[in-house]
Amino acid sequence: MTSQHTPDSLVTEFCAAWANGTADELAEYFTEDATYHNIPLEPVVGQAAIREFLRGFLDSFGGIDFQVRHQVSSGDLVFNERVDTFVIGGNTIDLAVTGVFEIADGRIRAWRDYFDMAPITAAAQNQ
């Protein structure tokens, strides 16, 4: 993670880092008291808890490609529309996602992703 960012450029770099970043590297983008919430699931609170969640996620799915279609920012808020591509049990999933990021002091304070769990559930059942 580079040191000087606008909120928009921080989120752009963070999304690109998912292609081959580690849980430790990705967790460094978050504040100590950050919240990561995949809206269909329970929120994960705190940088250490986010690091462990990301470790489990990456161990399960490997790298993930965030294809950002549109991104806009206003002040410390960044919104993006993405297609997240990853593999579950040999099945490639292209998941439509809308992300909302709140930035504080050059790091992510809150990240909320909105998506439909059905493609993930279907792929997991077909393993």
C-alpha positions as CSV (number, residue, x, y, z in Angstrom):
1,M,0.0,0.0,0.0
2,T,1.4,3.4,-1.0
3,S,1.3,6.2,1.6
4,Q,-0.5,9.1,-0.2
5,H,-4.0,8.5,-1.6
6,T,-7.2,10.1,-2.4
7,P,-10.1,8.0,-1.2
8,D,-10.8,7.1,-4.8
9,S,-7.2,6.0,-5.6
10,L,-7.0,4.1,-2.3
11,V,-10.0,2.0,-3.3
12,T,-8.7,1.5,-6.8
13,E,-5.4,0.2,-5.5
14,F,-7.2,-2.0,-2.9
15,C,-9.4,-3.6,-5.5
16,A,-6.4,-4.3,-7.8
17,A,-4.5,-5.8,-4.9
18,W,-7.0,-8.7,-4.6
19,A,-5.6,-10.3,-7.7
20,N,-2.5,-11.6,-5.9
21,G,-2.5,-9.9,-2.4
22,T,-2.2,-11.8,0.8
23,A,-4.5,-11.4,3.8
24,D,-1.8,-9.5,5.6
25,E,-1.3,-7.1,2.7
26,L,-5.0,-6.5,2.2
27,A,-5.7,-6.0,6.0
28,E,-3.2,-3.1,6.0
29,Y,-5.7,-1.1,4.0
30,F,-8.1,-1.1,7.0
31,T,-8.1,1.0,10.2
32,E,-7.7,-0.8,13.5
33,D,-11.5,-0.4,14.2
34,A,-12.7,-1.0,10.7
35,T,-15.9,-2.9,9.7
36,Y,-16.1,-5.2,6.7
37,H,-19.7,-6.3,5.9
38,N,-20.8,-8.6,3.1
39,I,-24.4,-7.7,3.5
40,P,-25.8,-11.2,3.3
41,L,-23.4,-12.2,6.2
42,E,-22.6,-10.9,9.6
43,P,-20.2,-7.9,9.8
44,V,-16.5,-8.5,10.7
45,V,-15.2,-5.8,13.1
46,G,-11.5,-4.9,13.7
47,Q,-8.4,-5.1,11.5
48,A,-7.3,-8.4,13.2
49,A,-10.7,-10.0,12.6
50,I,-10.8,-8.8,9.0
51,R,-7.3,-10.2,8.4
52,E,-8.5,-13.7,9.7
53,F,-11.7,-13.5,7.6
54,L,-9.6,-12.6,4.5
55,R,-7.2,-15.4,5.2
56,G,-10.0,-17.9,5.3
57,F,-11.6,-16.4,2.2
58,L,-8.3,-16.5,0.2
59,D,-7.6,-20.0,1.4
60,S,-11.0,-21.1,0.1
61,F,-11.1,-19.2,-3.2
62,G,-7.5,-18.3,-4.0
63,G,-7.1,-15.0,-5.8
64,I,-10.0,-12.9,-6.9
65,D,-10.2,-10.5,-9.8
66,F,-12.2,-7.3,-9.1
67,Q,-13.3,-5.9,-12.4
68,V,-14.4,-2.4,-11.5
69,R,-17.1,-1.2,-14.0
70,H,-17.8,2.2,-12.5
71,Q,-16.5,4.1,-9.5
72,V,-17.5,7.4,-8.0
73,S,-16.4,9.2,-4.9
74,S,-17.7,12.1,-2.8
75,G,-15.5,13.2,0.1
76,D,-14.5,10.2,2.1
77,L,-17.1,7.9,0.5
78,V,-16.3,5.7,-2.6
79,F,-18.9,3.6,-4.4
80,N,-18.1,1.0,-7.0
81,E,-19.9,-1.4,-9.3
82,R,-17.8,-4.5,-9.9
83,V,-17.8,-8.0,-11.2
84,D,-15.7,-10.2,-8.8
85,T,-14.4,-13.3,-10.5
86,F,-13.2,-16.3,-8.4
87,V,-13.2,-20.1,-8.4
88,I,-15.2,-22.4,-6.1
89,G,-14.6,-26.1,-6.6
90,G,-13.4,-25.7,-10.1
91,N,-16.4,-23.5,-11.0
92,T,-15.6,-19.9,-12.1
93,I,-18.1,-17.4,-10.6
94,D,-18.6,-13.9,-11.9
95,L,-20.4,-12.1,-9.1
96,A,-22.1,-8.7,-9.6
97,V,-21.2,-6.6,-6.6
98,T,-21.8,-3.0,-5.4
99,G,-19.3,-1.8,-2.8
100,V,-19.4,1.2,-0.5
101,F,-16.2,2.3,1.2
102,E,-15.8,4.9,4.0
103,I,-12.2,6.2,4.2
104,A,-10.6,7.8,7.3
105,D,-7.0,8.9,7.6
106,G,-5.9,7.2,4.4
107,R,-7.4,3.8,5.2
108,I,-10.7,1.9,4.9
109,R,-12.9,2.5,8.0
110,A,-15.9,0.6,6.6
111,W,-16.5,-1.6,3.6
112,R,-20.0,-2.9,2.7
113,D,-20.5,-5.2,-0.3
114,Y,-24.0,-5.9,-1.7
115,F,-24.5,-9.0,-3.8
116,D,-26.7,-12.1,-4.3
117,M,-25.4,-15.2,-2.5
118,A,-27.2,-17.6,-5.0
119,P,-24.3,-18.0,-7.4
120,I,-21.9,-18.8,-4.5
121,T,-24.3,-21.2,-2.9
122,A,-25.0,-23.0,-6.2
123,A,-21.3,-23.4,-7.0
124,A,-20.5,-24.7,-3.5
125,Q,-23.3,-27.3,-3.8
126,N,-21.9,-28.5,-7.1
127,Q,-18.4,-29.3,-5.7
